[in-house]
Amino acid sequence: MQKLTQIITLSVALTVISGCSYVGVYKRDIPQGNLVTQEMVSQLQPGMTQEQVTYVMGRPLLEAPFDASQWDYVFRLDKAYGDVEQRRVTLTFDPQGRLVNIEQEGDLSKELPFEGDSSMGPATEGVDPMDALPTESTQTRPPEGTQPVQQP
């Protein structure tokens, strides 16, 4: 009887501690696609070229395979313990490659709840995180023991 009590106690303890227990599983938000904001879309104007649109919005996630005049920018945020938020911007170009129509789906003005350390991620362009790039004073100085070269 005492052995049966120990086995039942051990079984209950293992069940509570195991992955099948009442303790929740860690989930995280999953962002996918092109991040699209209202600020980006407000910079778009009819008549812009495809290159200008690419500069503002980046490359599209989807280009129509049989019709290169339509670009789709899709962003989907699957919240760990919530709903799925989707934003979509469809841009249509004329045969000359000029922007003629902008369609929006979803709330682009709403701030996205990205969490995390703001210092993480890629470095900002032009910033040297290790101070390894030569400064202007070392770039303009000729090496020791040499004469500066005169430009014609």
PyRosetta script that sets phi, psi and omega in degrees:
from pyrosetta import init, pose_from_sequence

init()
pose = pose_from_sequence("MQKLTQIITLSVALTVISGCSYVGVYKRDIPQGNLVTQEMVSQLQPGMTQEQVTYVMGRPLLEAPFDASQWDYVFRLDKAYGDVEQRRVTLTFDPQGRLVNIEQEGDLSKELPFEGDSSMGPATEGVDPMDALPTESTQTRPPEGTQPVQQP")
pose.set_psi(1, -40.7)
pose.set_omega(1, 179.5)
pose.set_phi(2, -66.2)
pose.set_psi(2, -37.0)
pose.set_omega(2, 178.7)
pose.set_phi(3, -66.8)
pose.set_psi(3, -38.2)
pose.set_omega(3, 178.2)
pose.set_phi(4, -64.9)
pose.set_psi(4, -39.8)
pose.set_omega(4, 177.3)
pose.set_phi(5, -63.6)
pose.set_psi(5, -41.1)
pose.set_omega(5, 178.4)
pose.set_phi(6, -65.3)
pose.set_psi(6, -41.3)
pose.set_omega(6, -179.8)
pose.set_phi(7, -65.4)
pose.set_psi(7, -43.8)
pose.set_omega(7, 179.5)
pose.set_phi(8, -65.3)
pose.set_psi(8, -42.8)
pose.set_omega(8, 178.8)
pose.set_phi(9, -62.3)
pose.set_psi(9, -44.5)
pose.set_omega(9, 179.5)
pose.set_phi(10, -64.4)
pose.set_psi(10, -40.9)
pose.set_omega(10, 179.7)
pose.set_phi(11, -63.9)
pose.set_psi(11, -43.4)
pose.set_omega(11, 178.6)
pose.set_phi(12, -64.8)
pose.set_psi(12, -42.8)
pose.set_omega(12, 179.5)
pose.set_phi(13, -62.9)
pose.set_psi(13, -43.4)
pose.set_omega(13, 179.3)
pose.set_phi(14, -66.3)
pose.set_psi(14, -37.5)
pose.set_omega(14, 178.4)
pose.set_phi(15, -64.6)
pose.set_psi(15, -41.9)
pose.set_omega(15, 179.8)
pose.set_phi(16, -67.2)
pose.set_psi(16, -38.6)
pose.set_omega(16, -177.2)
pose.set_phi(17, -79.7)
pose.set_psi(17, -27.3)
pose.set_omega(17, -173.8)
pose.set_phi(18, -70.7)
pose.set_psi(18, 176.9)
pose.set_omega(18, 179.4)
pose.set_phi(19, -68.1)
pose.set_psi(19, -16.0)
pose.set_omega(19, 179.2)
pose.set_phi(20, -88.3)
pose.set_psi(20, 10.7)
pose.set_omega(20, -174.9)
pose.set_phi(21, -81.3)
pose.set_psi(21, -174.3)
pose.set_omega(21, 179.5)
pose.set_phi(22, -81.0)
pose.set_psi(22, -5.3)
pose.set_omega(22, 178.6)
pose.set_phi(23, -73.7)
pose.set_psi(23, 129.9)
pose.set_omega(23, -175.8)
pose.set_phi(24, -70.4)
pose.set_psi(24, 157.1)
pose.set_omega(24, 178.2)
pose.set_phi(25, -90.3)
pose.set_psi(25, 140.2)
pose.set_omega(25, 179.4)
pose.set_phi(26, -69.2)
pose.set_psi(26, 131.6)
pose.set_omega(26, 175.6)
pose.set_phi(27, -127.4)
pose.set_psi(27, 154.6)
pose.set_omega(27, 177.8)
pose.set_phi(28, -134.0)
pose.set_psi(28, 158.5)
pose.set_omega(28, 176.7)
pose.set_phi(29, -68.5)
pose.set_psi(29, 140.0)
pose.set_omega(29, -179.1)
pose.set_phi(30, -119.1)
pose.set_psi(30, 102.8)
pose.set_omega(30, 175.7)
pose.set_phi(31, -87.1)
pose.set_psi(31, 139.6)
pose.set_omega(31, 179.3)
pose.set_phi(32, -138.7)
pose.set_psi(32, 144.3)
pose.set_omega(32, 174.0)
pose.set_phi(33, 94.3)
pose.set_psi(33, -162.1)
pose.set_omega(33, 179.4)
pose.set_phi(34, -84.7)
pose.set_psi(34, 127.0)
pose.set_omega(34, 174.0)
pose.set_phi(35, -70.6)
pose.set_psi(35, 120.2)
pose.set_omega(35, -176.6)
pose.set_phi(36, -120.0)
pose.set_psi(36, 125.3)
pose.set_omega(36, 178.7)
pose.set_phi(37, -121.1)
pose.set_psi(37, 162.7)
pose.set_omega(37, 178.1)
pose.set_phi(38, -64.0)
pose.set_psi(38, -34.0)
pose.set_omega(38, 178.4)
pose.set_phi(39, -60.7)
pose.set_psi(39, -40.9)
pose.set_omega(39, 179.1)
pose.set_phi(40, -66.5)
pose.set_psi(40, -46.3)
pose.set_omega(40, -177.0)
pose.set_phi(41, -67.0)
pose.set_psi(41, -34.5)
pose.set_omega(41, -179.7)
pose.set_phi(42, -68.0)
pose.set_psi(42, -18.5)
pose.set_omega(42, 176.8)
pose.set_phi(43, -79.4)
pose.set_psi(43, -16.2)
pose.set_omega(43, -179.6)
pose.set_phi(44, -76.9)
pose.set_psi(44, 139.9)
pose.set_omega(44, 178.7)
pose.set_phi(45, -138.7)
pose.set_psi(45, 142.1)
pose.set_omega(45, 176.1)
pose.set_phi(46, -56.2)
pose.set_psi(46, 139.7)
pose.set_omega(46, -179.2)
pose.set_phi(47, 99.6)
pose.set_psi(47, -9.9)
pose.set_omega(47, 178.5)
pose.set_phi(48, -69.0)
pose.set_psi(48, 148.3)
pose.set_omega(48, 177.4)
pose.set_phi(49, -79.5)
pose.set_psi(49, 167.2)
pose.set_omega(49, 178.7)
pose.set_phi(50, -64.0)
pose.set_psi(50, -34.0)
pose.set_omega(50, 177.2)
pose.set_phi(51, -65.7)
pose.set_psi(51, -41.9)
pose.set_omega(51, 178.5)
pose.set_phi(52, -64.9)
pose.set_psi(52, -39.9)
pose.set_omega(52, 177.9)
pose.set_phi(53, -65.0)
pose.set_psi(53, -40.7)
pose.set_omega(53, 178.6)
pose.set_phi(54, -63.6)
pose.set_psi(54, -35.8)
pose.set_omega(54, 178.0)
pose.set_phi(55, -64.8)
pose.set_psi(55, -38.9)
pose.set_omega(55, -178.4)
pose.set_phi(56, -79.7)
pose.set_psi(56, -45.5)
pose.set_omega(56, -170.2)
pose.set_phi(57, -103.5)
pose.set_psi(57, -17.7)
pose.set_omega(57, -172.1)
pose.set_phi(58, 86.7)
pose.set_psi(58, 178.4)
pose.set_omega(58, 178.4)
pose.set_phi(59, -69.9)
pose.set_psi(59, 143.5)
pose.set_omega(59, -178.8)
pose.set_phi(60, -72.2)
pose.set_psi(60, 152.2)
pose.set_omega(60, 175.9)
pose.set_phi(61, -70.5)
pose.set_psi(61, -38.9)
pose.set_omega(61, -178.3)
pose.set_phi(62, -129.0)
pose.set_psi(62, 131.0)
pose.set_omega(62, 169.8)
pose.set_phi(63, -117.7)
pose.set_psi(63, 133.3)
pose.set_omega(63, -179.9)
pose.set_phi(64, -58.7)
pose.set_psi(64, 125.9)
pose.set_omega(64, -174.2)
pose.set_phi(65, -66.1)
pose.set_psi(65, -28.9)
pose.set_omega(65, -178.2)
pose.set_phi(66, -105.7)
pose.set_psi(66, -4.7)
pose.set_omega(66, -177.8)
pose.set_phi(67, -145.1)
pose.set_psi(67, 99.6)
pose.set_omega(67, -176.6)
pose.set_phi(68, -74.3)
pose.set_psi(68, 4.7)
pose.set_omega(68, -178.3)
pose.set_phi(69, -87.9)
pose.set_psi(69, 1.3)
pose.set_omega(69, 179.6)
pose.set_phi(70, -126.3)
pose.set_psi(70, 125.7)
pose.set_omega(70, 177.8)
pose.set_phi(71, -117.6)
pose.set_psi(71, 137.7)
pose.set_omega(71, 178.5)
pose.set_phi(72, -118.7)
pose.set_psi(72, 127.6)
pose.set_omega(72, 174.5)
pose.set_phi(73, -109.7)
pose.set_psi(73, 112.2)
pose.set_omega(73, -175.3)
pose.set_phi(74, -118.9)
pose.set_psi(74, 132.4)
pose.set_omega(74, 174.7)
pose.set_phi(75, -128.7)
pose.set_psi(75, 131.9)
pose.set_omega(75, -178.8)
pose.set_phi(76, -131.5)
pose.set_psi(76, 128.3)
pose.set_omega(76, 177.5)
pose.set_phi(77, -119.4)
pose.set_psi(77, 109.4)
pose.set_omega(77, 177.8)
pose.set_phi(78, -91.3)
pose.set_psi(78, 101.9)
pose.set_omega(78, -176.8)
pose.set_phi(79, -74.9)
pose.set_psi(79, 137.7)
pose.set_omega(79, -173.5)
pose.set_phi(80, -56.3)
pose.set_psi(80, -48.6)
pose.set_omega(80, -176.4)
pose.set_phi(81, -119.6)
pose.set_psi(81, 35.7)
pose.set_omega(81, -177.2)
pose.set_phi(82, -154.4)
pose.set_psi(82, -155.2)
pose.set_omega(82, -176.5)
pose.set_phi(83, -82.1)
pose.set_psi(83, 177.0)
pose.set_omega(83, 173.8)
pose.set_phi(84, -102.1)
pose.set_psi(84, 128.4)
pose.set_omega(84, 177.8)
pose.set_phi(85, -106.5)
pose.set_psi(85, 129.7)
pose.set_omega(85, -179.4)
pose.set_phi(86, -128.3)
pose.set_psi(86, 136.7)
pose.set_omega(86, 176.0)
pose.set_phi(87, -124.9)
pose.set_psi(87, 142.7)
pose.set_omega(87, 179.9)
pose.set_phi(88, -145.4)
pose.set_psi(88, 134.0)
pose.set_omega(88, 174.0)
pose.set_phi(89, -125.8)
pose.set_psi(89, 123.8)
pose.set_omega(89, 178.2)
pose.set_phi(90, -111.4)
pose.set_psi(90, 123.5)
pose.set_omega(90, -179.5)
pose.set_phi(91, -110.8)
pose.set_psi(91, 136.2)
pose.set_omega(91, 179.4)
pose.set_phi(92, -119.0)
pose.set_psi(92, 135.9)
pose.set_omega(92, -178.7)
pose.set_phi(93, -115.5)
pose.set_psi(93, 152.5)
pose.set_omega(93, 175.1)
pose.set_phi(94, -82.6)
pose.set_psi(94, 176.0)
pose.set_omega(94, -178.5)
pose.set_phi(95, -60.4)
pose.set_psi(95, -22.7)
pose.set_omega(95, 177.9)
pose.set_phi(96, -84.5)
pose.set_psi(96, -2.2)
pose.set_omega(96, 179.2)
pose.set_phi(97, 86.0)
pose.set_psi(97, 22.8)
pose.set_omega(97, 178.1)
pose.set_phi(98, -100.7)
pose.set_psi(98, 141.9)
pose.set_omega(98, -179.7)
pose.set_phi(99, -68.5)
pose.set_psi(99, 127.2)
pose.set_omega(99, -180.0)
pose.set_phi(100, -119.9)
pose.set_psi(100, -24.5)
pose.set_omega(100, -176.2)
pose.set_phi(101, -147.3)
pose.set_psi(101, 141.9)
pose.set_omega(101, 178.6)
pose.set_phi(102, -128.1)
pose.set_psi(102, 119.5)
pose.set_omega(102, 176.7)
pose.set_phi(103, -115.3)
pose.set_psi(103, 137.2)
pose.set_omega(103, -178.7)
pose.set_phi(104, -123.0)
pose.set_psi(104, 141.7)
pose.set_omega(104, 172.1)
pose.set_phi(105, -131.6)
pose.set_psi(105, 138.5)
pose.set_omega(105, -179.5)
pose.set_phi(106, 92.9)
pose.set_psi(106, 168.0)
pose.set_omega(106, -178.4)
pose.set_phi(107, -90.7)
pose.set_psi(107, 97.9)
pose.set_omega(107, -177.4)
pose.set_phi(108, -78.3)
pose.set_psi(108, -20.6)
pose.set_omega(108, -176.8)
pose.set_phi(109, -80.9)
pose.set_psi(109, -16.0)
pose.set_omega(109, -177.8)
pose.set_phi(110, -72.6)
pose.set_psi(110, 134.8)
pose.set_omega(110, 179.5)
pose.set_phi(111, -71.8)
pose.set_psi(111, 136.0)
pose.set_omega(111, 179.4)
pose.set_phi(112, -84.2)
pose.set_psi(112, 138.6)
pose.set_omega(112, -176.1)
pose.set_phi(113, -85.4)
pose.set_psi(113, 64.0)
pose.set_omega(113, 176.6)
pose.set_phi(114, -79.8)
pose.set_psi(114, 131.1)
pose.set_omega(114, 178.9)
pose.set_phi(115, -110.2)
pose.set_psi(115, 164.3)
pose.set_omega(115, 176.0)
pose.set_phi(116, 128.4)
pose.set_psi(116, 176.8)
pose.set_omega(116, -178.9)
pose.set_phi(117, -77.7)
pose.set_psi(117, 124.4)
pose.set_omega(117, -177.4)
pose.set_phi(118, -70.3)
pose.set_psi(118, -15.7)
pose.set_omega(118, 179.4)
pose.set_phi(119, -84.8)
pose.set_psi(119, -6.7)
pose.set_omega(119, 179.3)
pose.set_phi(120, -79.4)
pose.set_psi(120, 161.1)
pose.set_omega(120, 175.6)
pose.set_phi(121, 106.3)
pose.set_psi(121, -176.3)
pose.set_omega(121, -177.3)
pose.set_phi(122, -68.5)
pose.set_psi(122, 153.0)
pose.set_omega(122, -179.9)
pose.set_phi(123, -70.9)
pose.set_psi(123, 153.6)
pose.set_omega(123, 176.6)
pose.set_phi(124, -71.1)
pose.set_psi(124, 141.4)
pose.set_omega(124, -178.1)
pose.set_phi(125, -59.8)
pose.set_psi(125, 134.0)
pose.set_omega(125, 178.4)
pose.set_phi(126, 89.5)
pose.set_psi(126, -5.1)
pose.set_omega(126, 179.4)
pose.set_phi(127, -99.5)
pose.set_psi(127, 131.8)
pose.set_omega(127, 179.7)
pose.set_phi(128, -103.8)
pose.set_psi(128, 103.0)
pose.set_omega(128, -173.9)
pose.set_phi(129, -66.9)
pose.set_psi(129, -23.0)
pose.set_omega(129, -177.5)
pose.set_phi(130, -109.8)
pose.set_psi(130, 5.7)
pose.set_omega(130, -175.4)
pose.set_phi(131, 52.9)
pose.set_psi(131, 41.3)
pose.set_omega(131, -177.2)
pose.set_phi(132, -94.4)
pose.set_psi(132, -17.9)
pose.set_omega(132, -179.6)
pose.set_phi(133, -74.9)
pose.set_psi(133, 143.6)
pose.set_omega(133, 179.2)
pose.set_phi(134, -67.9)
pose.set_psi(134, 146.3)
pose.set_omega(134, 177.4)
pose.set_phi(135, -83.6)
pose.set_psi(135, 170.5)
pose.set_omega(135, -179.0)
pose.set_phi(136, -64.2)
pose.set_psi(136, -33.1)
pose.set_omega(136, -178.4)
pose.set_phi(137, -67.3)
pose.set_psi(137, -32.2)
pose.set_omega(137, 178.4)
pose.set_phi(138, -82.6)
pose.set_psi(138, -22.9)
pose.set_omega(138, 179.6)
pose.set_phi(139, -76.2)
pose.set_psi(139, -32.0)
pose.set_omega(139, -174.9)
pose.set_phi(140, -89.0)
pose.set_psi(140, -15.2)
pose.set_omega(140, -178.7)
pose.set_phi(141, -84.0)
pose.set_psi(141, 132.2)
pose.set_omega(141, 175.3)
pose.set_phi(142, -74.3)
pose.set_psi(142, 154.3)
pose.set_omega(142, 177.5)
pose.set_phi(143, -58.6)
pose.set_psi(143, 151.8)
pose.set_omega(143, -178.4)
pose.set_phi(144, -61.8)
pose.set_psi(144, 140.7)
pose.set_omega(144, 177.6)
pose.set_phi(145, 86.8)
pose.set_psi(145, 1.8)
pose.set_omega(145, 179.5)
pose.set_phi(146, -119.2)
pose.set_psi(146, 159.8)
pose.set_omega(146, 178.4)
pose.set_phi(147, -96.2)
pose.set_psi(147, 142.3)
pose.set_omega(147, 177.6)
pose.set_phi(148, -65.2)
pose.set_psi(148, 143.4)
pose.set_omega(148, -179.9)
pose.set_phi(149, -88.3)
pose.set_psi(149, 130.9)
pose.set_omega(149, 178.5)
pose.set_phi(150, -85.7)
pose.set_psi(150, 129.8)
pose.set_omega(150, 177.9)
pose.set_phi(151, -84.2)
pose.set_psi(151, 135.3)
pose.set_omega(151, 179.0)
pose.set_phi(152, -72.9)
pose.dump_pdb("model.pdb")
